[in-house]
Amino acid sequence: MTQLISNKVIIGRVEKVDLPAFGIKNIYAKVDTGADLSSLWATDIVEKDQILRFKLFGKASKNYTGDIIKIEKPNYLLTRIA
């Protein structure tokens, strides 16, 4: 929960965020102030011909639309996490 103390904003562990590039508003996101990168829940991820295609979230999420998002190189980075 966001709170204003003096002229500083105090944020909580979870905050509502917007992803305007994807037309998404007011979704809850976990805050990690020490992180260098962020991640999103994506499904049906395919990279072909230097185009990354995926759907945001999964069918179990109330934010799932089934829309396929396409991002061209060099605007994405693939990382394998074990």
N, CA, C and O of each residue as an XYZ file, in Angstrom:
328
protein
N       0.840     -1.168      0.000
C       0.000      0.000      0.000
C       0.888      1.235      0.000
O       1.748      1.375      0.870
N       0.698      2.123     -0.949
C       1.483      3.342     -1.053
C       1.056      4.336      0.016
O      -0.133      4.507      0.285
N       2.043      4.988      0.623
C       1.759      5.956      1.668
C       2.740      7.114      1.534
O       3.917      6.890      1.253
N       2.284      8.332      1.727
C       3.143      9.501      1.639
C       3.494      9.955      3.045
O       2.614     10.291      3.838
N       4.781      9.962      3.349
C       5.267     10.461      4.631
C       6.223     11.591      4.314
O       7.247     11.403      3.658
N       5.861     12.784      4.801
C       6.666     13.959      4.491
C       6.676     14.108      2.978
O       5.602     14.168      2.379
N       7.821     14.171      2.337
C       7.863     14.261      0.873
C       8.371     12.967      0.247
O       8.757     12.949     -0.922
N       8.372     11.880      1.027
C       8.835     10.581      0.527
C       7.658      9.628      0.393
O       6.736      9.640      1.209
N       7.701      8.802     -0.649
C       6.652      7.814     -0.859
C       7.128      6.486     -0.285
O       8.209      6.003     -0.623
N       6.325      5.914      0.571
C       6.610      4.599      1.145
C       5.779      3.585      0.369
O       4.561      3.727      0.265
N       6.428      2.570     -0.171
C       5.700      1.546     -0.914
C       5.687      0.262     -0.117
O       6.563      0.017      0.713
N       4.692     -0.545     -0.379
C       4.557     -1.818      0.315
C       5.172     -2.954     -0.480
O       5.795     -2.737     -1.519
N       4.991     -4.153      0.016
C       5.536     -5.333     -0.652
C       4.845     -5.585     -1.986
O       5.450     -6.115     -2.918
N       3.580     -5.204     -2.069
C       2.802     -5.365     -3.300
C       2.152     -4.029     -3.623
O       1.584     -3.377     -2.746
N       2.237     -3.626     -4.884
C       1.645     -2.370     -5.338
C       0.911     -2.602     -6.654
O       1.208     -3.550     -7.381
N      -0.033     -1.746     -6.949
C      -0.704     -1.786     -8.246
C       0.166     -1.050     -9.256
O       0.678      0.033     -8.975
N       0.327     -1.645    -10.428
C       1.133     -1.044    -11.489
C       0.355     -1.052    -12.800
O      -0.619     -1.786    -12.966
N       0.814     -0.216    -13.720
C       0.263     -0.166    -15.065
C       1.339     -0.600    -16.051
O       2.519     -0.319    -15.840
N       0.952     -1.276    -17.113
C       1.834     -1.642    -18.220
C       1.223     -1.027    -19.478
O       0.611     -1.734    -20.279
N       1.387      0.285    -19.657
C       0.697      0.966    -20.753
C       1.049      0.441    -22.137
O       0.212      0.488    -23.039
N       2.262     -0.054    -22.327
C       2.635     -0.585    -23.640
C       1.791     -1.802    -24.012
O       1.660     -2.132    -25.190
N       1.213     -2.474    -23.000
C       0.396     -3.657    -23.238
C      -1.084     -3.395    -22.968
O      -1.897     -4.317    -23.032
N      -1.435     -2.152    -22.670
C      -2.828     -1.816    -22.401
C      -3.356     -2.394    -21.108
O      -4.548     -2.685    -20.999
N      -2.490     -2.564    -20.126
C      -2.873     -3.185    -18.855
C      -2.768     -2.149    -17.742
O      -1.773     -1.432    -17.638
N      -3.814     -2.080    -16.907
C      -3.825     -1.142    -15.791
C      -4.209     -1.848    -14.504
O      -4.963     -2.821    -14.499
N      -3.669     -1.329    -13.420
C      -4.045     -1.755    -12.070
C      -3.884     -3.241    -11.791
O      -4.809     -3.882    -11.292
N      -2.723     -3.792    -12.107
C      -2.455     -5.176    -11.721
C      -1.503     -5.145    -10.527
O      -0.693     -4.228    -10.393
N      -1.606     -6.128     -9.683
C      -0.735     -6.183     -8.515
C       0.630     -6.733     -8.910
O       0.731     -7.699     -9.666
N       1.681     -6.100     -8.384
C       3.051     -6.535     -8.642
C       3.800     -6.589     -7.321
O       3.642     -5.719     -6.465
N       4.608     -7.610     -7.172
C       5.459     -7.735     -5.993
C       6.644     -6.792     -6.166
O       7.247     -6.740     -7.237
N       6.974     -6.060     -5.129
C       8.052     -5.073     -5.173
C       9.330     -5.689     -4.611
O       9.326     -6.261     -3.521
N      10.418     -5.568     -5.362
C      11.737     -6.004     -4.902
C      12.704     -4.855     -5.165
O      13.248     -4.736     -6.263
N      12.914     -4.023     -4.174
C      13.722     -2.817     -4.358
C      15.193     -3.119     -4.620
O      15.917     -2.241     -5.090
N      15.654     -4.325     -4.334
C      17.051     -4.674     -4.568
C      17.293     -5.369     -5.896
O      18.423     -5.752     -6.200
N      16.250     -5.534     -6.686
C      16.380     -6.279     -7.944
C      16.963     -5.414     -9.055
O      16.694     -4.216     -9.141
N      17.762     -6.045     -9.896
C      18.289     -5.384    -11.091
C      17.347     -5.548    -12.282
O      17.342     -4.716    -13.189
N      16.552     -6.613    -12.281
C      15.618     -6.906    -13.373
C      14.254     -7.228    -12.788
O      14.122     -7.492    -11.593
N      13.266     -7.204    -13.627
C      11.911     -7.594    -13.240
C      11.444     -8.716    -14.152
O      12.058     -8.980    -15.185
N      10.377     -9.364    -13.776
C       9.845    -10.433    -14.610
C       8.327    -10.335    -14.664
O       7.693     -9.714    -13.811
N       7.763    -10.963    -15.688
C       6.315    -11.042    -15.864
C       5.928    -12.484    -16.126
O       6.710    -13.254    -16.683
N       4.727    -12.846    -15.725
C       4.193    -14.171    -16.011
C       3.804    -14.189    -17.481
O       2.941    -13.422    -17.909
N       4.432    -15.056    -18.246
C       4.135    -15.181    -19.673
C       3.945    -16.652    -20.022
O       4.548    -17.530    -19.405
N       3.104    -16.911    -21.011
C       2.852    -18.278    -21.465
C       2.970    -18.324    -22.980
O       2.990    -17.291    -23.649
N       3.049    -19.536    -23.504
C       3.138    -19.755    -24.955
C       4.270    -18.926    -25.571
O       4.082    -18.251    -26.583
N       5.436    -18.991    -24.947
C       6.588    -18.194    -25.374
C       7.301    -18.888    -26.529
O       7.695    -20.049    -26.421
N       7.462    -18.161    -27.638
C       8.144    -18.707    -28.819
C       9.027    -17.611    -29.407
O       8.592    -16.472    -29.576
N      10.282    -17.971    -29.719
C      11.163    -17.047    -30.433
C      11.465    -17.647    -31.790
O      11.928    -18.784    -31.885
N      11.204    -16.888    -32.839
C      11.462    -17.351    -34.196
C      11.754    -16.140    -35.068
O      11.059    -15.126    -35.000
N      12.787    -16.259    -35.886
C      13.170    -15.190    -36.805
C      13.367    -13.853    -36.086
O      12.974    -12.798    -36.584
N      13.978    -13.925    -34.916
C      14.283    -12.762    -34.079
C      13.048    -11.967    -33.663
O      13.103    -10.752    -33.472
N      11.938    -12.683    -33.530
C      10.711    -12.098    -32.982
C      10.254    -12.980    -31.826
O      10.107    -14.193    -31.970
N      10.035    -12.351    -30.686
C       9.555    -13.049    -29.500
C       8.042    -12.894    -29.441
O       7.524    -11.778    -29.488
N       7.334    -14.022    -29.338
C       5.872    -14.012    -29.246
C       5.474    -14.684    -27.934
O       6.034    -15.712    -27.554
N       4.503    -14.088    -27.252
C       4.051    -14.662    -25.985
C       2.694    -14.079    -25.605
O       2.225    -13.108    -26.199
N       2.083    -14.690    -24.611
C       0.853    -14.181    -24.024
C       1.165    -13.812    -22.576
O       1.840    -14.564    -21.873
N       0.681    -12.666    -22.135
C       0.894    -12.271    -20.752
C      -0.025    -13.047    -19.836
O      -1.205    -13.237    -20.132
N       0.518    -13.489    -18.735
C      -0.191    -14.230    -17.705
C      -0.594    -15.614    -18.215
O      -0.165    -16.024    -19.294
N      -1.394    -16.316    -17.466
C      -1.879    -17.635    -17.855
C      -3.382    -17.666    -17.729
O      -3.986    -16.739    -17.189
N      -3.982    -18.712    -18.217
C      -5.447    -18.799    -18.236
C      -6.059    -18.697    -16.842
O      -7.218    -18.305    -16.704
N      -5.295    -19.044    -15.812
C      -5.813    -18.976    -14.446
C      -5.853    -17.547    -13.900
O      -6.465    -17.302    -12.861
N      -5.215    -16.614    -14.579
C      -5.159    -15.228    -14.112
C      -6.363    -14.431    -14.609
O      -6.800    -14.597    -15.747
N      -6.885    -13.577    -13.759
C      -7.995    -12.710    -14.185
C      -7.514    -11.658    -15.181
O      -8.330    -11.017    -15.843
N      -6.191    -11.473    -15.294
C      -5.622    -10.504    -16.231
C      -5.320    -11.107    -17.605
O      -4.913    -10.386    -18.516
N      -5.511    -12.395    -17.762
C      -5.228    -13.089    -19.027
C      -6.230    -12.681    -20.099
O      -7.441    -12.713    -19.877
N      -5.706    -12.293    -21.278
C      -6.589    -11.938    -22.397
C      -6.436    -12.905    -23.566
O      -7.332    -13.016    -24.403
N      -5.304    -13.604    -23.626
C      -5.035    -14.484    -24.755
C      -4.408    -13.760    -25.933
O      -4.073    -14.387    -26.938
N      -4.244    -12.442    -25.823
C      -3.624    -11.666    -26.899
C      -2.154    -12.049    -27.056
O      -1.429    -12.185    -26.070
N      -1.728    -12.220    -28.295
C      -0.319    -12.532    -28.574
C       0.450    -11.222    -28.696
O       0.079    -10.332    -29.461
N       1.521    -11.126    -27.931
C       2.380     -9.944    -27.959
C       3.625    -10.298    -28.753
O       4.188    -11.379    -28.582
N       4.056     -9.392    -29.620
C       5.243     -9.612    -30.453
C       6.248     -8.505    -30.168
O       5.914     -7.321    -30.171
N       7.491     -8.921    -29.923
C       8.582     -7.978    -29.695
C       9.749     -8.390    -30.581
O      10.152     -9.554    -30.582
N      10.290     -7.443    -31.330
C      11.401     -7.720    -32.245
C      12.749     -7.446    -31.584
O      12.858     -6.591    -30.705
N      13.767     -8.178    -32.014
C      15.138     -7.912    -31.588
C      15.504     -6.511    -32.016
O      15.063     -6.092    -33.086
N      16.257     -5.780    -31.280
C      16.977     -6.080    -30.044
C      16.204     -5.683    -28.795
O      16.828     -5.437    -27.763
N      14.889     -5.609    -28.836
C      14.087     -5.099    -27.733
C      13.738     -6.148    -26.670
O      12.870     -5.911    -25.830
N      14.402     -7.291    -26.704
C      14.201     -8.293    -25.664
C      15.484     -9.063    -25.428
O      16.395     -9.067    -26.256
N      15.531     -9.716    -24.272
C      16.675    -10.520    -23.889
C      16.144    -11.824    -23.320
O      15.289    -11.818    -22.434
N      16.649    -12.942    -23.827
C      16.247    -14.242    -23.293
C      17.266    -14.689    -22.260
O      18.474    -14.625    -22.493
N      16.766    -15.142    -21.114
C      17.623    -15.635    -20.052
C      17.038    -16.932    -19.546
O      15.836    -17.012    -19.294
N      17.863    -17.946    -19.392
C      17.410    -19.225    -18.848
C      17.701    -19.230    -17.344
O      18.822    -18.952    -16.919
N      16.695    -19.545    -16.559
C      16.851    -19.582    -15.111
C      16.638    -21.006    -14.650
O      15.639    -21.642    -14.989
N      17.580    -21.496    -13.879
C      17.505    -22.872    -13.380
C      17.151    -22.882    -11.908
O      17.042    -23.950    -11.307
